[in-house]
Amino acid sequence: MSLDTTSRLRAPTKFGYVSAADMQQIAALLLTAADVFGTEQESSQIQAEYATFEKLTQLSRQAIGVRKTSEGQIVAWCTVFPTTAALMQGFLAGAITERSLFEQTSVGDSGALYLMSVYIFPEHRGSISPERLIKDTIAPLLAVPCPIFYHGLTDHGARLGTLLQKKFSRRGYQILCFKAPVLSDN
């Protein structure tokens, strides 16, 4: 039996934030994130584990923006969290790792926004705009303007970051990138 992905490619998706109703999907999403971003092999990265998910939702209820099909299946996500300008500067200077950035960030911190991850399942790429997913996710967190920073870990991430710099800087946002060797998407 063949799987028809055509209908899913064109299926409309709806934006929202991860909620208690999504808990059954969280374990699968964490496994996908660990595999895609290689967090198990890289101790300097934020680990894709349930404790991370819990802390993200404590830092902000809008930390994890998702796109879902009409059946409620999560097919894309964007993860961001507020932190301090001092921690941002330490990360951008290479003085602290991504994992340290996350561990040192506390509830109530503000002054900068870290774009942690963006992922669209392969069968939905082309039908979901990563830029729109990011914009929808970060909009409520930018009531007070602050710099947005990221680590373009893969080729796709670096290209997406360059696009974000062009689009968001026109709107007055400062987009900063951690300059480090970029991993191939292969």
ABEGO torsion letter per residue (X at the ends): XBBBAAAAAABBBBBBBBBAAAAAAAAAAAAAAAAAAGAAABAABBBBBAAAAAAAAAABAAABBBBBBAAGBBABBBBBBBBBAAAAAAAAAGABBAAAAAAABBBGBBGBBBBABBBBBAAABGABBAAAAAAAAAAAAAABBBBBBBBBABAAAAAAAAAAAAAAAAAGBBBBBBBBBBBBAX
